[in-house]
Amino acid sequence: MNNKLLGIVLIVVGMALALWGYNVFDSAGAQFSRALNGDTPIEAWLGMVGGVICIAVGLGKIR
């Protein structure tokens, strides 16, 4: 039961982290930066990739 609870928490945290990363990626400052020099903020990548990793680990804990 403890692993399932940890898995659910990881999925929820991962979803929030991925959403935060996407919001950073889609922000006006990030769009302006991408238009000028093509760089994406590292916070966006860390949020989206970290969120997907948390979701994958959480799904593994549930099963």
PDB file of N, CA, C and O in Angstrom:
ATOM      1  N   MET A   1       0.829  -1.197   0.000  1.00  0.00           N
ATOM      2  CA  MET A   1       0.000   0.000   0.000  1.00  0.00           C
ATOM      3  C   MET A   1       0.867   1.252   0.000  1.00  0.00           C
ATOM      4  O   MET A   1       0.505   2.253  -0.617  1.00  0.00           O
ATOM      5  N   ASN A   2       1.992   1.207   0.676  1.00  0.00           N
ATOM      6  CA  ASN A   2       2.869   2.356   0.769  1.00  0.00           C
ATOM      7  C   ASN A   2       3.445   2.742  -0.591  1.00  0.00           C
ATOM      8  O   ASN A   2       3.576   3.927  -0.897  1.00  0.00           O
ATOM      9  N   ASN A   3       3.795   1.733  -1.419  1.00  0.00           N
ATOM     10  CA  ASN A   3       4.326   2.001  -2.754  1.00  0.00           C
ATOM     11  C   ASN A   3       3.274   2.639  -3.646  1.00  0.00           C
ATOM     12  O   ASN A   3       3.598   3.502  -4.461  1.00  0.00           O
ATOM     13  N   LYS A   4       2.019   2.228  -3.504  1.00  0.00           N
ATOM     14  CA  LYS A   4       0.953   2.817  -4.318  1.00  0.00           C
ATOM     15  C   LYS A   4       0.737   4.281  -3.959  1.00  0.00           C
ATOM     16  O   LYS A   4       0.524   5.113  -4.841  1.00  0.00           O
ATOM     17  N   LEU A   5       0.792   4.596  -2.683  1.00  0.00           N
ATOM     18  CA  LEU A   5       0.639   5.981  -2.253  1.00  0.00           C
ATOM     19  C   LEU A   5       1.795   6.829  -2.775  1.00  0.00           C
ATOM     20  O   LEU A   5       1.579   7.946  -3.246  1.00  0.00           O
ATOM     21  N   LEU A   6       2.997   6.318  -2.697  1.00  0.00           N
ATOM     22  CA  LEU A   6       4.165   7.024  -3.226  1.00  0.00           C
ATOM     23  C   LEU A   6       4.036   7.211  -4.739  1.00  0.00           C
ATOM     24  O   LEU A   6       4.393   8.263  -5.269  1.00  0.00           O
ATOM     25  N   GLY A   7       3.533   6.204  -5.421  1.00  0.00           N
ATOM     26  CA  GLY A   7       3.333   6.301  -6.863  1.00  0.00           C
ATOM     27  C   GLY A   7       2.333   7.377  -7.225  1.00  0.00           C
ATOM     28  O   GLY A   7       2.549   8.131  -8.174  1.00  0.00           O
ATOM     29  N   ILE A   8       1.248   7.459  -6.487  1.00  0.00           N
ATOM     30  CA  ILE A   8       0.232   8.478  -6.753  1.00  0.00           C
ATOM     31  C   ILE A   8       0.795   9.869  -6.496  1.00  0.00           C
ATOM     32  O   ILE A   8       0.542  10.797  -7.264  1.00  0.00           O
ATOM     33  N   VAL A   9       1.553  10.013  -5.422  1.00  0.00           N
ATOM     34  CA  VAL A   9       2.172  11.310  -5.126  1.00  0.00           C
ATOM     35  C   VAL A   9       3.141  11.697  -6.229  1.00  0.00           C
ATOM     36  O   VAL A   9       3.162  12.853  -6.651  1.00  0.00           O
ATOM     37  N   LEU A  10       3.944  10.752  -6.706  1.00  0.00           N
ATOM     38  CA  LEU A  10       4.892  11.046  -7.779  1.00  0.00           C
ATOM     39  C   LEU A  10       4.180  11.438  -9.070  1.00  0.00           C
ATOM     40  O   LEU A  10       4.654  12.316  -9.791  1.00  0.00           O
ATOM     41  N   ILE A  11       3.063  10.810  -9.369  1.00  0.00           N
ATOM     42  CA  ILE A  11       2.311  11.159 -10.565  1.00  0.00           C
ATOM     43  C   ILE A  11       1.755  12.575 -10.454  1.00  0.00           C
ATOM     44  O   ILE A  11       1.832  13.348 -11.409  1.00  0.00           O
ATOM     45  N   VAL A  12       1.202  12.916  -9.309  1.00  0.00           N
ATOM     46  CA  VAL A  12       0.638  14.255  -9.120  1.00  0.00           C
ATOM     47  C   VAL A  12       1.743  15.313  -9.182  1.00  0.00           C
ATOM     48  O   VAL A  12       1.579  16.347  -9.830  1.00  0.00           O
ATOM     49  N   VAL A  13       2.856  15.054  -8.515  1.00  0.00           N
ATOM     50  CA  VAL A  13       3.978  15.996  -8.546  1.00  0.00           C
ATOM     51  C   VAL A  13       4.538  16.108  -9.965  1.00  0.00           C
ATOM     52  O   VAL A  13       4.874  17.203 -10.415  1.00  0.00           O
ATOM     53  N   GLY A  14       4.637  14.994 -10.660  1.00  0.00           N
ATOM     54  CA  GLY A  14       5.133  15.009 -12.028  1.00  0.00           C
ATOM     55  C   GLY A  14       4.245  15.796 -12.961  1.00  0.00           C
ATOM     56  O   GLY A  14       4.734  16.527 -13.824  1.00  0.00           O
ATOM     57  N   MET A  15       2.936  15.653 -12.796  1.00  0.00           N
ATOM     58  CA  MET A  15       2.004  16.414 -13.630  1.00  0.00           C
ATOM     59  C   MET A  15       2.139  17.914 -13.356  1.00  0.00           C
ATOM     60  O   MET A  15       2.124  18.720 -14.287  1.00  0.00           O
ATOM     61  N   ALA A  16       2.270  18.285 -12.090  1.00  0.00           N
ATOM     62  CA  ALA A  16       2.428  19.696 -11.741  1.00  0.00           C
ATOM     63  C   ALA A  16       3.750  20.238 -12.279  1.00  0.00           C
ATOM     64  O   ALA A  16       3.802  21.362 -12.778  1.00  0.00           O
ATOM     65  N   LEU A  17       4.807  19.454 -12.180  1.00  0.00           N
ATOM     66  CA  LEU A  17       6.120  19.869 -12.663  1.00  0.00           C
ATOM     67  C   LEU A  17       6.135  20.025 -14.177  1.00  0.00           C
ATOM     68  O   LEU A  17       6.706  20.982 -14.699  1.00  0.00           O
ATOM     69  N   ALA A  18       5.513  19.092 -14.880  1.00  0.00           N
ATOM     70  CA  ALA A  18       5.446  19.186 -16.339  1.00  0.00           C
ATOM     71  C   ALA A  18       4.608  20.392 -16.768  1.00  0.00           C
ATOM     72  O   ALA A  18       4.953  21.072 -17.734  1.00  0.00           O
ATOM     73  N   LEU A  19       3.528  20.656 -16.067  1.00  0.00           N
ATOM     74  CA  LEU A  19       2.690  21.809 -16.377  1.00  0.00           C
ATOM     75  C   LEU A  19       3.445  23.110 -16.123  1.00  0.00           C
ATOM     76  O   LEU A  19       3.348  24.049 -16.913  1.00  0.00           O
ATOM     77  N   TRP A  20       4.188  23.169 -15.038  1.00  0.00           N
ATOM     78  CA  TRP A  20       4.991  24.350 -14.735  1.00  0.00           C
ATOM     79  C   TRP A  20       6.056  24.558 -15.820  1.00  0.00           C
ATOM     80  O   TRP A  20       6.274  25.684 -16.267  1.00  0.00           O
ATOM     81  N   GLY A  21       6.711  23.484 -16.238  1.00  0.00           N
ATOM     82  CA  GLY A  21       7.708  23.587 -17.297  1.00  0.00           C
ATOM     83  C   GLY A  21       7.113  24.075 -18.598  1.00  0.00           C
ATOM     84  O   GLY A  21       7.724  24.881 -19.299  1.00  0.00           O
ATOM     85  N   TYR A  22       5.925  23.595 -18.928  1.00  0.00           N
ATOM     86  CA  TYR A  22       5.250  24.053 -20.140  1.00  0.00           C
ATOM     87  C   TYR A  22       4.870  25.524 -20.030  1.00  0.00           C
ATOM     88  O   TYR A  22       4.981  26.269 -21.004  1.00  0.00           O
ATOM     89  N   ASN A  23       4.420  25.949 -18.846  1.00  0.00           N
ATOM     90  CA  ASN A  23       4.071  27.361 -18.654  1.00  0.00           C
ATOM     91  C   ASN A  23       5.298  28.250 -18.811  1.00  0.00           C
ATOM     92  O   ASN A  23       5.203  29.334 -19.386  1.00  0.00           O
ATOM     93  N   VAL A  24       6.445  27.809 -18.311  1.00  0.00           N
ATOM     94  CA  VAL A  24       7.685  28.565 -18.495  1.00  0.00           C
ATOM     95  C   VAL A  24       8.047  28.604 -19.974  1.00  0.00           C
ATOM     96  O   VAL A  24       8.450  29.647 -20.489  1.00  0.00           O
ATOM     97  N   PHE A  25       7.904  27.464 -20.663  1.00  0.00           N
ATOM     98  CA  PHE A  25       8.217  27.376 -22.083  1.00  0.00           C
ATOM     99  C   PHE A  25       7.335  28.305 -22.909  1.00  0.00           C
ATOM    100  O   PHE A  25       7.789  28.879 -23.898  1.00  0.00           O
ATOM    101  N   ASP A  26       6.078  28.452 -22.507  1.00  0.00           N
ATOM    102  CA  ASP A  26       5.098  29.225 -23.265  1.00  0.00           C
ATOM    103  C   ASP A  26       4.996  30.681 -22.808  1.00  0.00           C
ATOM    104  O   ASP A  26       4.160  31.425 -23.321  1.00  0.00           O
ATOM    105  N   SER A  27       5.822  31.098 -21.862  1.00  0.00           N
ATOM    106  CA  SER A  27       5.737  32.461 -21.347  1.00  0.00           C
ATOM    107  C   SER A  27       6.220  33.468 -22.394  1.00  0.00           C
ATOM    108  O   SER A  27       6.910  33.113 -23.350  1.00  0.00           O
ATOM    109  N   ALA A  28       5.844  34.714 -22.191  1.00  0.00           N
ATOM    110  CA  ALA A  28       6.205  35.763 -23.153  1.00  0.00           C
ATOM    111  C   ALA A  28       7.710  35.963 -23.213  1.00  0.00           C
ATOM    112  O   ALA A  28       8.263  36.170 -24.293  1.00  0.00           O
ATOM    113  N   GLY A  29       8.382  35.905 -22.065  1.00  0.00           N
ATOM    114  CA  GLY A  29       9.832  36.080 -22.045  1.00  0.00           C
ATOM    115  C   GLY A  29      10.556  34.970 -22.786  1.00  0.00           C
ATOM    116  O   GLY A  29      11.534  35.217 -23.491  1.00  0.00           O
ATOM    117  N   ALA A  30      10.070  33.751 -22.624  1.00  0.00           N
ATOM    118  CA  ALA A  30      10.689  32.619 -23.308  1.00  0.00           C
ATOM    119  C   ALA A  30      10.434  32.696 -24.809  1.00  0.00           C
ATOM    120  O   ALA A  30      11.316  32.365 -25.602  1.00  0.00           O
ATOM    121  N   GLN A  31       9.242  33.128 -25.207  1.00  0.00           N
ATOM    122  CA  GLN A  31       8.946  33.271 -26.632  1.00  0.00           C
ATOM    123  C   GLN A  31       9.814  34.357 -27.255  1.00  0.00           C
ATOM    124  O   GLN A  31      10.285  34.202 -28.381  1.00  0.00           O
ATOM    125  N   PHE A  32      10.026  35.438 -26.544  1.00  0.00           N
ATOM    126  CA  PHE A  32      10.884  36.512 -27.028  1.00  0.00           C
ATOM    127  C   PHE A  32      12.325  36.025 -27.158  1.00  0.00           C
ATOM    128  O   PHE A  32      12.999  36.317 -28.146  1.00  0.00           O
ATOM    129  N   SER A  33      12.788  35.286 -26.160  1.00  0.00           N
ATOM    130  CA  SER A  33      14.149  34.745 -26.199  1.00  0.00           C
ATOM    131  C   SER A  33      14.326  33.764 -27.350  1.00  0.00           C
ATOM    132  O   SER A  33      15.352  33.783 -28.029  1.00  0.00           O
ATOM    133  N   ARG A  34      13.328  32.905 -27.577  1.00  0.00           N
ATOM    134  CA  ARG A  34      13.400  31.958 -28.695  1.00  0.00           C
ATOM    135  C   ARG A  34      13.386  32.682 -30.032  1.00  0.00           C
ATOM    136  O   ARG A  34      14.044  32.248 -30.978  1.00  0.00           O
ATOM    137  N   ALA A  35      12.649  33.773 -30.121  1.00  0.00           N
ATOM    138  CA  ALA A  35      12.579  34.527 -31.377  1.00  0.00           C
ATOM    139  C   ALA A  35      13.914  35.208 -31.685  1.00  0.00           C
ATOM    140  O   ALA A  35      14.316  35.300 -32.845  1.00  0.00           O
ATOM    141  N   LEU A  36      14.591  35.681 -30.650  1.00  0.00           N
ATOM    142  CA  LEU A  36      15.844  36.392 -30.874  1.00  0.00           C
ATOM    143  C   LEU A  36      17.026  35.456 -31.110  1.00  0.00           C
ATOM    144  O   LEU A  36      17.779  35.635 -32.067  1.00  0.00           O
ATOM    145  N   ASN A  37      17.191  34.461 -30.245  1.00  0.00           N
ATOM    146  CA  ASN A  37      18.387  33.622 -30.354  1.00  0.00           C
ATOM    147  C   ASN A  37      18.114  32.128 -30.363  1.00  0.00           C
ATOM    148  O   ASN A  37      19.056  31.339 -30.425  1.00  0.00           O
ATOM    149  N   GLY A  38      16.877  31.724 -30.305  1.00  0.00           N
ATOM    150  CA  GLY A  38      16.544  30.308 -30.407  1.00  0.00           C
ATOM    151  C   GLY A  38      16.753  29.497 -29.137  1.00  0.00           C
ATOM    152  O   GLY A  38      16.633  28.272 -29.156  1.00  0.00           O
ATOM    153  N   ASP A  39      17.064  30.164 -28.040  1.00  0.00           N
ATOM    154  CA  ASP A  39      17.305  29.449 -26.783  1.00  0.00           C
ATOM    155  C   ASP A  39      16.018  29.250 -26.001  1.00  0.00           C
ATOM    156  O   ASP A  39      15.187  30.152 -25.904  1.00  0.00           O
ATOM    157  N   THR A  40      15.868  28.056 -25.447  1.00  0.00           N
ATOM    158  CA  THR A  40      14.751  27.747 -24.564  1.00  0.00           C
ATOM    159  C   THR A  40      15.277  27.768 -23.132  1.00  0.00           C
ATOM    160  O   THR A  40      16.349  27.220 -22.874  1.00  0.00           O
ATOM    161  N   PRO A  41      14.557  28.381 -22.196  1.00  0.00           N
ATOM    162  CA  PRO A  41      15.035  28.425 -20.808  1.00  0.00           C
ATOM    163  C   PRO A  41      15.229  27.011 -20.242  1.00  0.00           C
ATOM    164  O   PRO A  41      14.424  26.112 -20.485  1.00  0.00           O
ATOM    165  N   ILE A  42      16.300  26.844 -19.495  1.00  0.00           N
ATOM    166  CA  ILE A  42      16.609  25.536 -18.915  1.00  0.00           C
ATOM    167  C   ILE A  42      15.528  25.114 -17.924  1.00  0.00           C
ATOM    168  O   ILE A  42      15.290  23.921 -17.735  1.00  0.00           O
ATOM    169  N   GLU A  43      14.874  26.087 -17.292  1.00  0.00           N
ATOM    170  CA  GLU A  43      13.802  25.756 -16.348  1.00  0.00           C
ATOM    171  C   GLU A  43      12.657  25.037 -17.053  1.00  0.00           C
ATOM    172  O   GLU A  43      12.029  24.147 -16.480  1.00  0.00           O
ATOM    173  N   ALA A  44      12.391  25.422 -18.286  1.00  0.00           N
ATOM    174  CA  ALA A  44      11.322  24.762 -19.044  1.00  0.00           C
ATOM    175  C   ALA A  44      11.679  23.311 -19.311  1.00  0.00           C
ATOM    176  O   ALA A  44      10.853  22.418 -19.121  1.00  0.00           O
ATOM    177  N   TRP A  45      12.903  23.074 -19.750  1.00  0.00           N
ATOM    178  CA  TRP A  45      13.333  21.696 -20.022  1.00  0.00           C
ATOM    179  C   TRP A  45      13.360  20.862 -18.748  1.00  0.00           C
ATOM    180  O   TRP A  45      12.911  19.716 -18.741  1.00  0.00           O
ATOM    181  N   LEU A  46      13.885  21.437 -17.674  1.00  0.00           N
ATOM    182  CA  LEU A  46      13.944  20.690 -16.414  1.00  0.00           C
ATOM    183  C   LEU A  46      12.547  20.348 -15.910  1.00  0.00           C
ATOM    184  O   LEU A  46      12.316  19.242 -15.422  1.00  0.00           O
ATOM    185  N   GLY A  47      11.626  21.281 -16.023  1.00  0.00           N
ATOM    186  CA  GLY A  47      10.259  21.026 -15.566  1.00  0.00           C
ATOM    187  C   GLY A  47       9.572  19.951 -16.376  1.00  0.00           C
ATOM    188  O   GLY A  47       8.966  19.038 -15.816  1.00  0.00           O
ATOM    189  N   MET A  48       9.660  20.051 -17.698  1.00  0.00           N
ATOM    190  CA  MET A  48       8.957  19.082 -18.544  1.00  0.00           C
ATOM    191  C   MET A  48       9.589  17.691 -18.463  1.00  0.00           C
ATOM    192  O   MET A  48       8.882  16.693 -18.323  1.00  0.00           O
ATOM    193  N   VAL A  49      10.905  17.628 -18.549  1.00  0.00           N
ATOM    194  CA  VAL A  49      11.580  16.324 -18.494  1.00  0.00           C
ATOM    195  C   VAL A  49      11.480  15.724 -17.098  1.00  0.00           C
ATOM    196  O   VAL A  49      11.239  14.526 -16.951  1.00  0.00           O
ATOM    197  N   GLY A  50      11.664  16.549 -16.075  1.00  0.00           N
ATOM    198  CA  GLY A  50      11.535  16.062 -14.697  1.00  0.00           C
ATOM    199  C   GLY A  50      10.131  15.572 -14.394  1.00  0.00           C
ATOM    200  O   GLY A  50       9.952  14.580 -13.686  1.00  0.00           O
ATOM    201  N   GLY A  51       9.140  16.264 -14.927  1.00  0.00           N
ATOM    202  CA  GLY A  51       7.756  15.837 -14.735  1.00  0.00           C
ATOM    203  C   GLY A  51       7.468  14.501 -15.387  1.00  0.00           C
ATOM    204  O   GLY A  51       6.800  13.647 -14.802  1.00  0.00           O
ATOM    205  N   VAL A  52       7.972  14.317 -16.602  1.00  0.00           N
ATOM    206  CA  VAL A  52       7.763  13.034 -17.292  1.00  0.00           C
ATOM    207  C   VAL A  52       8.465  11.903 -16.548  1.00  0.00           C
ATOM    208  O   VAL A  52       7.928  10.800 -16.449  1.00  0.00           O
ATOM    209  N   ILE A  53       9.650  12.165 -16.030  1.00  0.00           N
ATOM    210  CA  ILE A  53      10.375  11.135 -15.269  1.00  0.00           C
ATOM    211  C   ILE A  53       9.611  10.784 -13.991  1.00  0.00           C
ATOM    212  O   ILE A  53       9.486   9.608 -13.647  1.00  0.00           O
ATOM    213  N   CYS A  54       9.097  11.802 -13.285  1.00  0.00           N
ATOM    214  CA  CYS A  54       8.313  11.526 -12.074  1.00  0.00           C
ATOM    215  C   CYS A  54       7.060  10.719 -12.389  1.00  0.00           C
ATOM    216  O   CYS A  54       6.702   9.804 -11.647  1.00  0.00           O
ATOM    217  N   ILE A  55       6.402  11.054 -13.478  1.00  0.00           N
ATOM    218  CA  ILE A  55       5.200  10.303 -13.869  1.00  0.00           C
ATOM    219  C   ILE A  55       5.555   8.858 -14.190  1.00  0.00           C
ATOM    220  O   ILE A  55       4.839   7.942 -13.786  1.00  0.00           O
ATOM    221  N   ALA A  56       6.649   8.645 -14.910  1.00  0.00           N
ATOM    222  CA  ALA A  56       7.056   7.275 -15.271  1.00  0.00           C
ATOM    223  C   ALA A  56       7.406   6.462 -14.035  1.00  0.00           C
ATOM    224  O   ALA A  56       7.026   5.296 -13.931  1.00  0.00           O
ATOM    225  N   VAL A  57       8.125   7.067 -13.099  1.00  0.00           N
ATOM    226  CA  VAL A  57       8.468   6.352 -11.864  1.00  0.00           C
ATOM    227  C   VAL A  57       7.223   6.078 -11.041  1.00  0.00           C
ATOM    228  O   VAL A  57       7.087   5.008 -10.448  1.00  0.00           O
ATOM    229  N   GLY A  58       6.311   7.048 -11.003  1.00  0.00           N
ATOM    230  CA  GLY A  58       5.056   6.861 -10.268  1.00  0.00           C
ATOM    231  C   GLY A  58       4.220   5.742 -10.847  1.00  0.00           C
ATOM    232  O   GLY A  58       3.637   4.956 -10.100  1.00  0.00           O
ATOM    233  N   LEU A  59       4.150   5.653 -12.172  1.00  0.00           N
ATOM    234  CA  LEU A  59       3.414   4.555 -12.799  1.00  0.00           C
ATOM    235  C   LEU A  59       4.081   3.218 -12.510  1.00  0.00           C
ATOM    236  O   LEU A  59       3.403   2.205 -12.338  1.00  0.00           O
ATOM    237  N   GLY A  60       5.391   3.213 -12.456  1.00  0.00           N
ATOM    238  CA  GLY A  60       6.111   1.983 -12.111  1.00  0.00           C
ATOM    239  C   GLY A  60       5.845   1.544 -10.678  1.00  0.00           C
ATOM    240  O   GLY A  60       5.771   0.348 -10.398  1.00  0.00           O
ATOM    241  N   LYS A  61       5.701   2.507  -9.767  1.00  0.00           N
ATOM    242  CA  LYS A  61       5.417   2.174  -8.370  1.00  0.00           C
ATOM    243  C   LYS A  61       3.994   1.642  -8.187  1.00  0.00           C
ATOM    244  O   LYS A  61       3.751   0.800  -7.323  1.00  0.00           O
ATOM    245  N   ILE A  62       3.059   2.132  -8.998  1.00  0.00           N
ATOM    246  CA  ILE A  62       1.678   1.680  -8.870  1.00  0.00           C
ATOM    247  C   ILE A  62       1.524   0.229  -9.286  1.00  0.00           C
ATOM    248  O   ILE A  62       0.790  -0.528  -8.651  1.00  0.00           O
ATOM    249  N   ARG A  63       2.208  -0.159 -10.341  1.00  0.00           N
ATOM    250  CA  ARG A  63       2.072  -1.527 -10.862  1.00  0.00           C
ATOM    251  C   ARG A  63       2.742  -2.508 -10.013  1.00  0.00           C
ATOM    252  O   ARG A  63       2.720  -3.702 -10.313  1.00  0.00           O
TER     253      ARG A  63
END
